[in-house]
Amino acid sequence: MRLLGTITPDRPLLVVAVQEEAVYLDDSLPVLLTGMGKINAAASLATVLARGDLPAEIVNLGTAGALRPGWSGTHQVAQVIQHDIDTPVLKALSGRVYGAPITVSETAGPTLATGDLFVSDPEARDRLAERADLVDMEGYALATVAQRAGVPIRLIKHVSDEANEGAARTWRESVDSCAKILAEWVRTELL
């Protein structure tokens, strides 16, 4: 976890998993680098929000795998689900729902599936495509923490790969261009 800049109530906090996705962001807004995965994301964001001032909003910028053909570009997520928790079994065991979908935007947009698995298997991708359009490793955790803290959140994802057997190679090859596009989105939409 690394916080660059100072969180203030009049500005958004940019939250990014890894330095490779944040390399083109300047110092005009605070940036939190969380590390990959749900635990790193949740622990990092909860830690900085507990320290003091809350931001005006949280904007999670990052890459995502496309779960269906034809998905490319930058998207604002409408709903996020957690794909690696067995919600029906947990409900049967406890009578409570864990991991329910979270609506993060009332505008039309894709559903994002979050899990601690870099999806690079076509069978896993096809199963996830029945419920979501994009896949990442941090969005649901960040949305949960933001919701509990009462801070609005936007999940902005740029498609980096097709969540198939070549996804890891494609991500490494495309992350720099994705980072440039996400930084431009910040300049256009937030500054």
C-alpha positions as CSV (number, residue, x, y, z in Angstrom):
1,M,0.0,0.0,0.0
2,R,1.2,3.5,-0.9
3,L,-0.7,6.8,-0.7
4,L,0.7,9.5,-2.9
5,G,-0.7,12.9,-2.0
6,T,-3.2,14.0,0.7
7,I,-6.8,13.1,0.9
8,T,-9.1,16.1,1.3
9,P,-13.0,16.2,1.4
10,D,-13.1,18.4,-1.8
11,R,-11.3,16.1,-4.2
12,P,-11.6,12.5,-5.3
13,L,-9.2,9.8,-4.3
14,L,-7.8,7.7,-7.2
15,V,-7.4,4.1,-6.3
16,V,-5.2,1.8,-8.5
17,A,-3.9,-1.7,-7.9
18,V,-0.4,-1.4,-9.2
19,Q,2.2,1.2,-10.3
20,E,2.0,0.0,-13.9
21,E,-1.6,1.2,-14.1
22,A,-0.8,4.6,-12.4
23,V,2.4,5.5,-14.1
24,Y,0.9,8.4,-16.1
25,L,-1.2,9.9,-13.3
26,D,0.2,13.2,-12.1
27,D,0.1,14.7,-8.6
28,S,-3.0,16.8,-9.1
29,L,-5.1,14.2,-7.2
30,P,-4.2,11.8,-4.4
31,V,-3.5,8.2,-5.6
32,L,-3.7,5.1,-3.5
33,L,-1.7,2.0,-4.8
34,T,-3.3,-1.0,-3.1
35,G,-1.6,-4.0,-4.6
36,M,-3.4,-6.8,-6.5
37,G,-6.4,-8.7,-5.1
38,K,-9.4,-8.2,-2.9
39,I,-7.5,-8.4,0.5
40,N,-4.9,-5.8,-0.5
41,A,-7.5,-3.5,-2.0
42,A,-9.9,-3.7,1.0
43,A,-7.2,-3.4,3.6
44,S,-5.5,-0.5,1.9
45,L,-8.6,1.6,1.3
46,A,-10.0,0.9,4.8
47,T,-6.7,1.9,6.3
48,V,-6.5,5.3,4.6
49,L,-10.2,6.1,5.1
50,A,-9.8,5.4,8.8
51,R,-6.9,7.8,9.2
52,G,-8.7,11.1,8.7
53,D,-10.6,13.1,6.1
54,L,-12.7,11.2,3.6
55,P,-12.5,12.1,-0.1
56,A,-15.4,13.6,-2.1
57,E,-15.5,10.3,-3.9
58,I,-13.3,7.2,-4.7
59,V,-12.4,6.5,-8.3
60,N,-11.0,3.1,-8.9
61,L,-9.0,3.1,-12.2
62,G,-7.8,-0.2,-13.6
63,T,-7.6,-2.8,-16.3
64,A,-10.1,-5.6,-16.8
65,G,-10.5,-8.6,-18.9
66,A,-13.4,-8.8,-21.4
67,L,-15.6,-11.8,-20.8
68,R,-17.4,-11.5,-24.1
69,P,-16.2,-10.9,-27.7
70,G,-16.3,-7.3,-28.8
71,W,-15.7,-5.6,-25.5
72,S,-13.0,-3.0,-25.6
73,G,-12.3,0.6,-24.5
74,T,-13.0,2.3,-21.2
75,H,-16.2,1.7,-19.2
76,Q,-17.9,3.0,-16.0
77,V,-19.2,-0.1,-14.2
78,A,-22.8,-0.1,-13.2
79,Q,-22.8,-3.2,-11.0
80,V,-20.1,-5.4,-9.4
81,I,-20.3,-9.0,-8.3
82,Q,-17.9,-11.2,-6.4
83,H,-17.3,-14.3,-8.5
84,D,-15.2,-16.4,-6.1
85,I,-17.6,-16.6,-3.1
86,D,-20.2,-19.4,-3.0
87,T,-23.1,-17.2,-1.9
88,P,-25.9,-19.9,-2.2
89,V,-23.9,-22.3,0.1
90,L,-23.1,-19.6,2.6
91,K,-26.8,-18.6,2.7
92,A,-27.8,-22.2,3.2
93,L,-25.3,-22.5,6.1
94,S,-25.9,-19.1,7.8
95,G,-29.3,-17.8,6.5
96,R,-27.5,-14.6,5.4
97,V,-26.4,-13.4,2.0
98,Y,-22.7,-12.7,1.6
99,G,-21.3,-11.2,-1.6
100,A,-24.6,-9.8,-3.0
101,P,-24.2,-7.6,-6.1
102,I,-23.4,-4.0,-5.5
103,T,-24.8,-1.2,-7.7
104,V,-22.2,1.5,-8.1
105,S,-23.8,3.6,-10.8
106,E,-27.4,4.2,-11.8
107,T,-26.3,4.8,-15.4
108,A,-26.2,2.0,-17.9
109,G,-22.9,0.2,-17.9
110,P,-21.3,-3.2,-17.6
111,T,-21.3,-5.7,-14.8
112,L,-17.9,-6.4,-13.3
113,A,-17.0,-9.7,-11.8
114,T,-14.2,-9.5,-9.1
115,G,-12.2,-12.3,-7.7
116,D,-8.8,-13.3,-6.5
117,L,-8.1,-15.2,-9.8
118,F,-6.5,-13.8,-12.9
119,V,-8.9,-15.2,-15.4
120,S,-7.0,-16.8,-18.3
121,D,-8.9,-20.0,-18.8
122,P,-11.6,-20.0,-21.5
123,E,-13.9,-22.2,-19.5
124,A,-13.8,-19.9,-16.5
125,R,-14.3,-16.9,-18.7
126,D,-17.4,-18.5,-20.3
127,R,-18.9,-19.3,-16.9
128,L,-18.3,-15.7,-15.7
129,A,-19.7,-14.3,-19.0
130,E,-23.1,-15.7,-17.9
131,R,-23.2,-13.1,-15.1
132,A,-20.8,-10.3,-16.1
133,D,-19.2,-8.4,-18.9
134,L,-15.7,-7.7,-17.4
135,V,-13.5,-9.2,-14.8
136,D,-10.9,-7.7,-12.4
137,M,-9.4,-8.5,-9.0
138,E,-10.2,-5.4,-6.8
139,G,-13.5,-3.7,-7.7
140,Y,-15.9,-5.5,-5.4
141,A,-13.6,-5.1,-2.4
142,L,-13.2,-1.4,-3.0
143,A,-17.0,-0.9,-3.6
144,T,-17.7,-2.7,-0.3
145,V,-15.3,-0.6,1.7
146,A,-16.6,2.6,0.1
147,Q,-20.2,1.7,0.7
148,R,-19.5,1.0,4.4
149,A,-17.6,4.3,4.8
150,G,-20.4,6.2,3.1
151,V,-18.2,7.5,0.2
152,P,-19.4,7.3,-3.4
153,I,-17.3,5.2,-5.7
154,R,-16.9,4.9,-9.5
155,L,-15.2,1.9,-11.0
156,I,-13.5,2.9,-14.3
157,K,-12.1,-0.1,-16.2
158,H,-10.2,-0.2,-19.4
159,V,-10.2,-3.6,-21.3
160,S,-6.7,-5.0,-21.4
161,D,-7.2,-8.5,-22.5
162,E,-9.9,-11.1,-23.4
163,A,-9.6,-13.3,-20.2
164,N,-8.3,-16.2,-22.3
165,E,-5.1,-18.3,-22.4
166,G,-3.1,-15.4,-23.6
167,A,-4.4,-12.9,-21.0
168,A,-1.2,-12.7,-18.9
169,R,0.9,-11.9,-21.9
170,T,-1.6,-9.5,-23.4
171,W,-2.0,-7.7,-20.0
172,R,1.8,-7.2,-19.8
173,E,1.9,-5.9,-23.4
174,S,-1.1,-3.6,-23.1
175,V,-0.9,-2.2,-19.5
176,D,1.3,0.8,-20.5
177,S,-1.2,1.9,-23.2
178,C,-4.1,1.2,-20.8
179,A,-2.4,3.4,-18.2
180,K,-2.1,6.3,-20.7
181,I,-5.8,6.0,-21.6
182,L,-6.9,5.9,-17.9
183,A,-4.7,9.0,-17.1
184,E,-6.4,10.8,-20.0
185,W,-9.8,9.8,-18.7
186,V,-8.8,11.5,-15.3
187,R,-7.7,14.7,-17.1
188,T,-10.9,14.8,-19.1
189,E,-13.4,13.7,-16.5
190,L,-12.0,14.9,-13.1
191,L,-9.7,17.8,-13.7
